[in-house]
Amino acid sequence: MRSLSVFMAVVGGVAVGAALGVLFAPEKGEYTRANIRRYLREKGLVKDEDGLDDLVDEIATELSKK
């Protein structure tokens, strides 16, 4: 259970960092979102748009439990 909490904390930190990066990005939003999608695919976190939606849902579920 503890390792899941650590994992969720890391994923949450990545999500917050990505959100701040998007807010303060000097590039167009479309280009920035494409870079984020590419990065997540390269790291194996998501394979397609549904995978990204599933990741967001999983994070939201875990955060709502706290």
DACOR-V612602 format. One record per residue. N is the residue number from 1. RES is the residue in one small letter. D_LAST is the distance of its C-alpha to the last C-alpha in Angstrom with 1 decimal. Layout:
# DACOR-V612602
n/res/d_last
N/RES/D_LAST
N/RES/D_LAST
This chain:
# DACOR-V612602
n/res/d_last
1/m/13.3
2/r/13.4
3/s/15.4
4/l/12.8
5/s/10.3
6/v/13.3
7/f/14.3
8/m/11.3
9/a/11.6
10/v/15.3
11/v/15.0
12/g/12.8
13/g/15.5
14/v/18.2
15/a/17.0
16/v/17.0
17/g/20.3
18/a/21.7
19/a/20.9
20/l/22.6
21/g/25.4
22/v/26.0
23/l/26.2
24/f/28.6
25/a/30.5
26/p/34.2
27/e/34.8
28/k/34.6
29/g/31.3
30/e/32.7
31/y/33.8
32/t/30.5
33/r/28.5
34/a/31.1
35/n/30.7
36/i/26.9
37/r/27.5
38/r/30.3
39/y/28.2
40/l/25.4
41/r/28.2
42/e/30.0
43/k/27.0
44/g/26.6
45/l/23.0
46/v/24.4
47/k/27.8
48/d/28.2
49/e/26.6
50/d/25.0
51/g/23.4
52/l/22.0
53/d/20.7
54/d/19.1
55/l/17.4
56/v/16.0
57/d/14.8
58/e/13.2
59/i/11.3
60/a/10.3
61/t/9.3
62/e/7.1
63/l/5.5
64/s/5.5
65/k/3.8
66/k/0.0
